[in-house]
Amino acid sequence: MIDGHRRPHGPYTVASALLHHLVPEVLERSPELVAAHDIEIRAAAPGLRDLVPAGRATIDASLPDDERILVPAPRRTLRLANGLTEFVREAVAPGRTLMVCNGAETDPTDAELLDVMTRRIPPEVLTVVVYEGGPAPADDPRGPGALWDLVDRCVHEGFLHAVAEAGRRGLETAEPGGELWWRFAQRTATALGGLGRIDEAREVWAWARRCSQDPAVHAACAYGLAMLDARDPDPERRDLARAREWVNEAIAISTLLRDPFERAFKLGFDRNGLALVELREGRPEAALALVESAMELAGELGERHPLHRMVLHANRGRLLAALGRTKEALDDYTAAIALDPGFPDHYLDRGNLLAKLGLPDEALADYESAIRAGPPMPEAYYNRAELRIARDDTDGALADLGHVLELDPGYLDAYINRAGLLAALERDEEAWADVRAGLALAPGDVHLLVVLGQLETTAGRLGDAHATLDAAVAAAPGLAAAWGNRGVLRFAEGDIEGAVDDLSRAITLDPQPDLYANRAVALRSLGRTAEARTDEQRASIP
C-alpha cells in the first residue's frame, strides 16, 4: 500500500515509491530498460538519480539558475506518465496489485499516472486499486528554503500544479519583497499562467509590483503580464493591445538596467516577447526584425545564455519558414538543435519543414530523433504517420496513429486520419468507432463529418449521408474531400449532373487522381466520352 497524499513529498509521491521498489532489481537483470527510461525515472524519483545516470539530457541541467529560462508545457507530465507506464509494464512481475490510499489528495502528476497505468497496463499484469481516503499526513514542517528547493525542481520538470501550490505557501512564509519572496512570486505566476489560471497569475504579478522598487523586478512583471495576454490559448480573451503596452514597459525598463550583460539579455528577451505580439497582429516581418535585434543583443553575451540563443534561433526559423525563406529557416533550426541536441521540439519543427520541401527521408530522420530524445511524444508519432500516409505505407501509418491514441486518447487529428485510412481500406466498423470517438471530442468536426458521410454512403444510408455531407460542405466550402464525397453520393443517388458539379468543384480545390477517376465515371454515364477520356488520362487510368 502506497500513501498517495502529495504532502510532504510533492509530485509523483506514488511513482517515486513504486520506482524505489522496482528500479534496483531491474537494474540487475535489465539495465537497458532503466536506461531507456532514464528521464522519466530521474524526474519522478530524484532519490534514484545516483543509481540512474542521465543518458539522455538537455543542457538545462548544466546551466546556472539565471540561465535556465525554459518552463516545460503542462503536457510534459503526460509524456512522463506514458514513459513511466511503459517502464512499469515491462518491469513488474505479472499478477501484482498496486494499492494506493489518499487517492483524493494525490498530486496531479500521480493522478495522471494512475489513470494512464490503468488504461495501458492490462489488469492481468498489474491491477491498480485506488482508495480515495487514508490517514492524514503529518504537518509539513518545511520552511521557505526547503519549499524553494521543491518549487525550483518542479518548475524545471514542468510540475506546474505543485509549483502553484508550494509557491503560494512560499509567498506566505518568505519576507514580502525580499529576493527569495520574489523568486517564489516569479515561479508561481509563471506556473499559474501555464495552467491557464490567468486571473490568479495577474494577482501574483500585481502583488510583486506592489512589493518591489527593483527595476529588474518591474521589467519581469511587465513581461509576465504581457505574455498572459499574448499567449492566452483562447483568441477571444487575448488582448494584444494591452500586451503591447506591458511589453513596451518591460523594454523601457530593461534599457535602463546598469549591468551590460543583464541589460542585453533582458532587452533581447523582451523584444522576443514583442515579436510574438507583432506576429499575432499579422506582421511577421516586424516580428522577424525584433527577433533579429534580440539575436544581435545575444551576441554580447558571449557563451552565456545558450538556451536564450536556442529559443531565438527556433523563433527566427519559424518566422522565416512562414515567410517562405526555407533555406534560412532550416539553418536556424539546425543551429537551435546544435545548441541543445537533447531538446526534441526543434527536430519536429525542422522535420515538418523538410516534409513540406519534399524531403521525406530527412523529415523521417528528424521525427525519429525527436522520438529518441525523450519520453513518448505523441506529436512525433503523428507526424511520422503523415509521412507514411504520403508514402502509401498504410500499415505503418495505422501503427503510428494507434500509438498516438494509446499515448493520448484526446488526440483528435489522429482519430480523423485513422478513420479516413480505415474507411479507405473498407474496415468500416473500426472507422465508425473512430468517427464516434472523434465526434465525442469535437462535435461537428468537418473532417469527421466527411468520413461519416462516406461511411453512411457505403452503408446505403443515403439520406443520412446527404444531410451529413451537406453540413460538411456548408461548414467548409474550401474542403475538397467534402465536395468529392458528396459527388460520389450524388452519383449513387442517380444525380449524375450533380455528381459532376460536386466533383468538378473538388478538383478545382485539390486536383487528385481519384477525383478525376470518379468524374470520368460520371461523365461516361452522361455520354460525355471525350471529357471522360481526358479525366481518365489525368487519373492515369489505362
Solvent accessible surface area in square Angstrom, and as a share of the most:
residue,aa,sasa,rsa
1,M,135,0.60
2,I,28,0.14
3,D,59,0.31
4,G,0,0.00
5,H,24,0.11
6,R,62,0.22
7,R,86,0.31
8,P,51,0.32
9,H,127,0.57
10,G,8,0.07
11,P,5,0.03
12,Y,1,0.00
13,T,12,0.07
14,V,0,0.00
15,A,1,0.01
16,S,25,0.16
17,A,44,0.34
18,L,17,0.08
19,L,2,0.01
20,H,82,0.37
21,H,116,0.52
22,L,14,0.07
23,V,0,0.00
24,P,56,0.35
25,E,86,0.38
26,V,0,0.00
27,L,45,0.22
28,E,154,0.69
29,R,126,0.46
30,S,17,0.11
31,P,70,0.44
32,E,117,0.53
33,L,27,0.14
34,V,3,0.02
35,A,60,0.47
36,A,56,0.43
37,H,20,0.09
38,D,2,0.01
39,I,31,0.16
40,E,2,0.01
41,I,0,0.00
42,R,53,0.19
43,A,2,0.02
44,A,2,0.02
45,A,0,0.00
46,P,49,0.31
47,G,61,0.58
48,L,6,0.03
49,R,84,0.30
50,D,150,0.78
51,L,89,0.44
52,V,1,0.00
53,P,99,0.63
54,A,48,0.37
55,G,70,0.68
56,R,60,0.22
57,A,62,0.48
58,T,50,0.29
59,I,42,0.21
60,D,25,0.13
61,A,88,0.68
62,S,92,0.59
63,L,29,0.14
64,P,76,0.48
65,D,61,0.31
66,D,90,0.46
67,E,11,0.05
68,R,56,0.20
69,I,40,0.20
70,L,48,0.24
71,V,57,0.33
72,P,32,0.20
73,A,65,0.50
74,P,60,0.38
75,R,105,0.38
76,R,47,0.17
77,T,17,0.10
78,L,25,0.12
79,R,31,0.11
80,L,1,0.00
81,A,0,0.00
82,N,0,0.00
83,G,0,0.00
84,L,3,0.01
85,T,0,0.00
86,E,30,0.13
87,F,0,0.00
88,V,3,0.02
89,R,70,0.26
90,E,106,0.48
91,A,4,0.03
92,V,14,0.08
93,A,53,0.41
94,P,106,0.66
95,G,58,0.56
96,R,117,0.43
97,T,75,0.44
98,L,13,0.06
99,M,75,0.33
100,V,0,0.00
101,C,14,0.09
102,N,7,0.04
103,G,16,0.15
104,A,67,0.52
105,E,63,0.28
106,T,16,0.09
107,D,4,0.02
108,P,54,0.34
109,T,6,0.03
110,D,0,0.00
111,A,49,0.38
112,E,51,0.23
113,L,2,0.01
114,L,13,0.06
115,D,89,0.46
116,V,2,0.01
117,M,0,0.00
118,T,89,0.51
119,R,94,0.34
120,R,16,0.06
121,I,4,0.02
122,P,51,0.32
123,P,91,0.57
124,E,120,0.54
125,V,30,0.17
126,L,7,0.03
127,T,51,0.30
128,V,27,0.16
129,V,48,0.28
130,V,67,0.39
131,Y,103,0.39
132,E,135,0.60
133,G,47,0.45
134,G,44,0.43
135,P,90,0.57
136,A,94,0.73
137,P,46,0.29
138,A,88,0.68
139,D,135,0.70
140,D,29,0.15
141,P,120,0.75
142,R,68,0.25
143,G,34,0.33
144,P,44,0.28
145,G,45,0.43
146,A,42,0.33
147,L,3,0.01
148,W,25,0.09
149,D,94,0.49
150,L,18,0.09
151,V,0,0.00
152,D,26,0.13
153,R,56,0.20
154,C,0,0.00
155,V,5,0.03
156,H,24,0.11
157,E,19,0.09
158,G,1,0.01
159,F,2,0.01
160,L,8,0.04
161,H,85,0.38
162,A,8,0.07
163,V,0,0.00
164,A,3,0.02
165,E,58,0.26
166,A,3,0.03
167,G,0,0.00
168,R,74,0.27
169,R,40,0.15
170,G,0,0.00
171,L,4,0.02
172,E,135,0.60
173,T,78,0.45
174,A,10,0.08
175,E,134,0.60
176,P,77,0.49
177,G,33,0.32
178,G,27,0.26
179,E,132,0.59
180,L,45,0.23
181,W,3,0.01
182,W,39,0.14
183,R,69,0.25
184,F,0,0.00
185,A,0,0.00
186,Q,53,0.23
187,R,31,0.11
188,T,0,0.00
189,A,1,0.00
190,T,52,0.30
191,A,1,0.01
192,L,0,0.00
193,G,20,0.20
194,G,40,0.38
195,L,38,0.19
196,G,37,0.35
197,R,91,0.33
198,I,20,0.10
199,D,104,0.54
200,E,55,0.25
201,A,0,0.00
202,R,57,0.21
203,E,109,0.49
204,V,1,0.00
205,W,10,0.04
206,A,34,0.27
207,W,77,0.27
208,A,0,0.00
209,R,78,0.28
210,R,177,0.65
211,C,43,0.26
212,S,20,0.13
213,Q,182,0.81
214,D,68,0.35
215,P,71,0.45
216,A,19,0.15
217,V,11,0.06
218,H,41,0.18
219,A,2,0.02
220,A,16,0.12
221,C,0,0.00
222,A,0,0.00
223,Y,27,0.10
224,G,9,0.08
225,L,9,0.04
226,A,0,0.00
227,M,10,0.04
228,L,14,0.07
229,D,1,0.01
230,A,0,0.00
231,R,135,0.49
232,D,6,0.03
233,P,102,0.64
234,D,49,0.25
235,P,89,0.56
236,E,160,0.72
237,R,132,0.48
238,R,70,0.26
239,D,50,0.26
240,L,33,0.16
241,A,66,0.51
242,R,92,0.33
243,A,0,0.00
244,R,61,0.22
245,E,118,0.53
246,W,49,0.17
247,V,0,0.00
248,N,69,0.35
249,E,63,0.28
250,A,0,0.00
251,I,30,0.15
252,A,58,0.45
253,I,30,0.15
254,S,0,0.00
255,T,62,0.36
256,L,140,0.69
257,L,10,0.05
258,R,230,0.84
259,D,69,0.36
260,P,77,0.49
261,F,86,0.36
262,E,61,0.27
263,R,80,0.29
264,A,4,0.03
265,F,24,0.10
266,K,48,0.20
267,L,14,0.07
268,G,0,0.00
269,F,54,0.22
270,D,6,0.03
271,R,65,0.24
272,N,23,0.12
273,G,3,0.03
274,L,18,0.09
275,A,5,0.04
276,L,40,0.20
277,V,0,0.00
278,E,17,0.08
279,L,76,0.38
280,R,92,0.34
281,E,58,0.26
282,G,58,0.56
283,R,104,0.38
284,P,32,0.20
285,E,110,0.50
286,A,36,0.28
287,A,0,0.00
288,L,11,0.06
289,A,60,0.47
290,L,33,0.16
291,V,1,0.01
292,E,57,0.25
293,S,25,0.16
294,A,0,0.00
295,M,32,0.14
296,E,134,0.60
297,L,26,0.13
298,A,3,0.03
299,G,61,0.59
300,E,106,0.47
301,L,2,0.01
302,G,49,0.47
303,E,152,0.68
304,R,99,0.36
305,H,6,0.03
306,P,17,0.11
307,L,1,0.01
308,H,3,0.01
309,R,46,0.17
310,M,1,0.00
311,V,32,0.19
312,L,1,0.00
313,H,37,0.16
314,A,1,0.01
315,N,36,0.18
316,R,57,0.21
317,G,0,0.00
318,R,101,0.37
319,L,9,0.05
320,L,4,0.02
321,A,30,0.24
322,A,78,0.61
323,L,53,0.26
324,G,54,0.52
325,R,99,0.36
326,T,39,0.23
327,K,137,0.58
328,E,74,0.33
329,A,0,0.00
330,L,30,0.15
331,D,76,0.39
332,D,5,0.03
333,Y,9,0.03
334,T,64,0.37
335,A,31,0.24
336,A,0,0.00
337,I,15,0.08
338,A,75,0.58
339,L,45,0.22
340,D,2,0.01
341,P,80,0.50
342,G,17,0.17
343,F,45,0.19
344,P,12,0.08
345,D,59,0.31
346,H,7,0.03
347,Y,24,0.09
348,L,19,0.09
349,D,32,0.16
350,R,47,0.17
351,G,0,0.00
352,N,57,0.29
353,L,13,0.06
354,L,16,0.08
355,A,37,0.28
356,K,171,0.73
357,L,73,0.36
358,G,53,0.51
359,L,69,0.35
360,P,48,0.30
361,D,92,0.47
362,E,83,0.37
363,A,0,0.00
364,L,39,0.20
365,A,55,0.43
366,D,6,0.03
367,Y,6,0.02
368,E,50,0.22
369,S,24,0.15
370,A,0,0.00
371,I,32,0.16
372,R,153,0.56
373,A,16,0.12
374,G,6,0.06
375,P,5,0.03
376,P,16,0.10
377,M,9,0.04
378,P,1,0.00
379,E,52,0.23
380,A,0,0.00
381,Y,32,0.12
382,Y,23,0.09
383,N,22,0.11
384,R,36,0.13
385,A,0,0.00
386,E,81,0.36
387,L,15,0.07
388,R,56,0.21
389,I,57,0.29
390,A,83,0.64
391,R,104,0.38
392,D,126,0.65
393,D,57,0.30
394,T,36,0.21
395,D,112,0.58
396,G,13,0.12
397,A,0,0.00
398,L,22,0.11
399,A,67,0.52
400,D,5,0.02
401,L,0,0.00
402,G,22,0.21
403,H,46,0.20
404,V,0,0.00
405,L,15,0.07
406,E,63,0.28
407,L,0,0.00
408,D,16,0.08
409,P,56,0.35
410,G,43,0.41
411,Y,37,0.14
412,L,46,0.23
413,D,68,0.35
414,A,0,0.00
415,Y,25,0.10
416,I,22,0.11
417,N,35,0.18
418,R,57,0.21
419,A,0,0.00
420,G,28,0.27
421,L,26,0.13
422,L,5,0.03
423,A,8,0.06
424,A,75,0.58
425,L,78,0.39
426,E,142,0.64
427,R,100,0.37
428,D,37,0.19
429,E,137,0.61
430,E,78,0.35
431,A,0,0.00
432,W,26,0.09
433,A,54,0.42
434,D,7,0.03
435,V,1,0.01
436,R,147,0.54
437,A,34,0.27
438,G,0,0.00
439,L,37,0.18
440,A,84,0.65
441,L,88,0.44
442,A,26,0.20
443,P,114,0.72
444,G,48,0.46
445,D,27,0.14
446,V,27,0.15
447,H,80,0.36
448,L,0,0.00
449,L,27,0.14
450,V,8,0.05
451,V,12,0.07
452,L,27,0.13
453,G,0,0.00
454,Q,56,0.25
455,L,3,0.01
456,E,9,0.04
457,T,24,0.14
458,T,91,0.53
459,A,60,0.46
460,G,52,0.50
461,R,115,0.42
462,L,54,0.27
463,G,57,0.55
464,D,70,0.36
465,A,0,0.00
466,H,45,0.20
467,A,67,0.52
468,T,18,0.10
469,L,1,0.00
470,D,55,0.29
471,A,48,0.37
472,A,0,0.00
473,V,13,0.08
474,A,84,0.65
475,A,71,0.55
476,A,21,0.16
477,P,79,0.50
478,G,58,0.56
479,L,36,0.18
480,A,13,0.10
481,A,46,0.35
482,A,0,0.00
483,W,25,0.09
484,G,6,0.05
485,N,30,0.16
486,R,28,0.10
487,G,0,0.00
488,V,61,0.35
489,L,0,0.00
490,R,51,0.19
491,F,71,0.29
492,A,58,0.45
493,E,71,0.32
494,G,53,0.51
495,D,59,0.31
496,I,34,0.17
497,E,97,0.44
498,G,7,0.07
499,A,0,0.00
500,V,10,0.06
501,D,90,0.47
502,D,3,0.01
503,L,2,0.01
504,S,34,0.22
505,R,113,0.41
506,A,0,0.00
507,I,15,0.08
508,T,109,0.63
509,L,72,0.36
510,D,57,0.29
511,P,80,0.50
512,Q,80,0.35
513,P,76,0.48
514,D,88,0.46
515,L,15,0.07
516,Y,29,0.11
517,A,26,0.20
518,N,56,0.29
519,R,36,0.13
520,A,1,0.01
521,V,83,0.48
522,A,0,0.00
523,L,5,0.03
524,R,104,0.38
525,S,67,0.43
526,L,57,0.28
527,G,53,0.51
528,R,85,0.31
529,T,58,0.34
530,A,64,0.50
531,E,80,0.36
532,A,0,0.00
533,R,125,0.46
534,T,57,0.33
535,D,2,0.01
536,E,32,0.14
537,Q,136,0.61
538,R,131,0.48
539,A,13,0.10
540,S,96,0.62
541,I,72,0.37
542,P,171,1.08
